[in-house]
Amino acid sequence: MSASLEQKISRTSSVDEKQDNILIKSKIQKLIQSKDNNNLYQLLKKNKKSRTSYKQLKYEGIIYKIGQNLCIKADRRIDYVAKLLKIVKLVDNDDEVYPLIKVQWYYRKFELENIPKPYMDYISENEVFKTNEYDYIEIESIVSLASILTYEEFDQLETMNDTTYFMRAAYINRTFQPPIEEWATTCICQKPPNPDLKYIQCEACQGWCHLICLNLSKEKAKKILNFICPKCQQ
């Protein structure tokens, strides 16, 4: 092969490589603008400079570790909740870095779909449901750490903040597991307990009843010294 032909092939290869980089860069920008981080990850994860095995990250002075639960920025005033599964640093051919985290979502009450209203009344605003839904999101989406307790642990709290939640079921493929009909119940109505509602405790059986089921106001309930539930009165 002549030297001139080798130079021509080299120049052609260089031009093709530059065009490929331009196309990839354009695709990256479109994915970023559309917040399609899942496909951004698929596009850049094979780059030799990308790294997908960090165990922790530091953001705004706070250390976040794999396995911790997070509050995530939402388009509304209420935060989303998710578990941190993976920390990645994606790098393109121009050495530009795109840090992302992979999360597993918990659904909150406002995210549930097609749940009959009678059941929604017994789901708390502080309740979360683990899903089988995952996404890559920007590190800047992190608001804070979140604490997820069992219902029993949550019910014993004397004080709490906006980052404390409880979980008593999963929400897999948009279906409760276990089904809501199998959740523990309380009160004469035999519905699942909801810490957002007001209760009064029976002195005989130590069970709890919703004030609304007893047609009692909060003020009247405070004046009752020894409450006996309708079941124990029989």
N, C-alpha and C positions, 0 to 999 in steps of 0.2 A: 504494500500500500504506500502510495506517495505521501510525502510530508504535507503537501497542500490538501490532499484528501482527508488526512487525519485531522488537520486544523479545521477543515470545514465541518467534519462530524462532531468535533469538540465544541465548536461554536453553536451548532444546531442543538446539541445536547444541553448546553448551557442555557440557550433560549427556552427550550422546552421546560427545563427545571424552573426557570424564573416564572414562566407562565403557569406552571403547576402551583408554585408558591402563591402567586397572585390569586388563583382560583380558590385555593385552600383558605387564604386570608379572608377573601370575600365571604366564603361559606361560614368561617368562624364568626365574623361580624354579624351575619344574619342570624346565626344561632344565639349569639349573645343578646341581640336586640329583641329576639322573640323569647328570650329566657328559656331556650331549649337546651338546658344543661345536660340532659341525659344523652342527647346526640352529640353534644360537644365532647363529652367524656368518651364516647365511642370513637369519635374522630381522632382524638389526640392521645388516647391511652397507650397506643403502640409506639409513640415517639420515645426513643431511647432515653431522652432526658426527663420524661414524665416519671413521677414517682407516686405510688399508690399505697404506701404502707406506713404512713405516719401514725403514731400512737396517741399524740396529743397536739393541740395547737393553742396559741396564745392570741386572744383577740380582745382589744380594748382593756388590756391589763389582767384578763381573767384566763386561767388555764382550763381548757375543755378536753376531756379524755373520751376515748372510744367507750361506748356503753352507757354514757351519761344521757340523761333526758334533758331536752332543751325547749325553751320557749322560742318560737319562730315568728318573725314579723308577718302580719297578715295585711290584707287590703282594708281591713276594718280595725276598730279599736281593740278587738279581742284577739289575742295571740293564738297561733297554731301551736301544737305540741308534737315533738318527734324525738326519736332515739338516735343518737349519733353512732353510725355504724362504720364509717370510713372517712379518712382525710386524704385528699389527693392534691398533688401539684401537677397540673397539666402544662406542657411546654410545646409551643409550635416551632416551626423551622427557623423563625427569626428570634428564638429564645425569649419570646414573650410568655409570661407566666399567667396561668388561670387557676387559682386555688378554688377548690370546691369541697363540699362535704356530702357524703351519702347518708340519707336519713330514712328511717322507717316511721311512717306517720301513725300518730294516734288521732282518732276522730273525737271532736268535742260535740256537744249537743247541737250546736248550730250547723254542723256539717252532716248530720244524719239525714237520710232520705227515706221517704215513704214509710215513716213510723206512725202508727195510729196515735192520735192525740191523747187518748187515755194513758198510753204508755209514756208518751213524752212528758206528761205531768209528773212522772216519778223518776225522771232522769235529771240529775243535778247539773248546774252550770259549771261545777268543779269536777265533773266526771269525764274520764277519757276512756277510749276503747282502742286497743291495739289492732291495727289493720295489717293486711299483707300487701300494702302499697308502699313503694319506695321511689325516691327521687334523689338526683344530685342537685344541690342548691348552692347559692353563693354563701361564703362565710359571713358576709355582711348582713345576712338574714337573721343571724343569731341575736336574740334579745337578752337571754339570761339562761341560767340553769333552771331546770324544773324538777320538782319532787313529786313522785307518783307513789301513793300509799295504797294499802288495801282499804276497803270500806271501813273495816273495824278500826284500823289505825287512824283513819281520817275522822271517824266519829268521836274518837277520844281526845282530839285536839281542842285545847282551850282557846288558842289563837292560831291564825293562819294568815298567809299572804296570797297575792295573786298568782304565785308560781307553784302553789301546792294543789295537787289533784289526787283523785283516787280512781281505781279501776276494779271492776268486778266482772267484766266480760270482755271478750274480743269482738271485733266487727270484721269478720272474714268474708270476702266476696259480698260485701254489703248485707251480711246476715249476722245476727248476734250469736255468739258461741260462749256459754250455753244460751239457749233461747230465753228470752225475757220471761216466759212463763215458768221457767225453772229457777229463777232467782229467789233468794230468800225474801220472805214477805213479813209484813208487820201490820198492826192495827186491825180493827174489826173489818176493814175493807179487804184485807189480805192482799195488799199491793206492795211492790218493792219499796223499801224505805228511801226517802230522799232528804238529805240533810238541809236542803233549802227550805223545806216546809217546817211548820211549827208543830210540836208534839207535846203530849203530856204523859207522864209515866204512871202506870197503875201500881198502887201500893201493895196489892195482893200478888199479882203474877209477875210484876216488874216489866211487863210488856209496855210498848209505846203505842199511842193512838194519835192520829192526825186531829188537830183541833177542828179542821173543816168537816171531818167525818162525824164529830160530836156536836157540830153546830155551836162551837164555843169560840168566843173572841179571845184574843190574847189577854185582854184586861180581865175577863171573867176567869180565865184559867189561872191567873196569878193569885186569885182570891181563894182557890180551892186548896184546902190544907191536906186532905187525904183523898186522892182520887181513886175510885174503884171503877174499872172498865165495865162496859155492859156485859161482857162474857162472864166476868167474875161475880157480877150481881145476880146472875141466874141461879 
